């Protein structure tokens, strides 16, 4: 019964990064810079996507856009990427998006991206949320336990200090930013691929 259903539905997994559908591109990012931002995402007339919450208070047109993740110093290998995810104090929105990476739609294993339950086996520390007092020592310990070479990716606007004023980069060295509140699974995949593959163009 289930085999027949599967054959009728066919392959539903996303083709990203080879091809991006219109549905996957329907991300809510402002296309123009607002004059004022209540969350401090605008500095010197420029919009900092790392702090943008997509609150739509600026009343500017919205549309799909990918390619906003910033990553420096990509890892020197592409064969496999092991990721340790740590919640430093989220509202759980980012956690849900990360969980979707394991779903049949996105299936990050096809891209040789694997999540590990311990930082001792991780290449990338994926951090989400505004760091709380109790999680700061946990975050630092997880970073210290990771083997070299290691990278840290910051996920979502909270981690960049747009809400609570605390930044992950003030606690551990940060190598990349994935913007959004929360970022979509495609954006998270993009950031992870950039830290492994470098430039995706």
Secondary structure, 3 states (H helix, E strand, C coil): CHHHHHHHHCCCCCCCCCCCCHHHHCCCEECCCCCCCCCCCEECCEECCCCCCCCCCCCCCEECCCCCCEECCCCCCCCCEEEEEEECCCCCHHHHHHHHHHCCCCCHHHHCEEECCCHHHCCEEEEECCCCHHHHHHHHHHHHHCCCCCEEEEECCCCECCCCCCEHHHCCCCCEEECCCCCCHHHHHHHHHHHHHCCCC
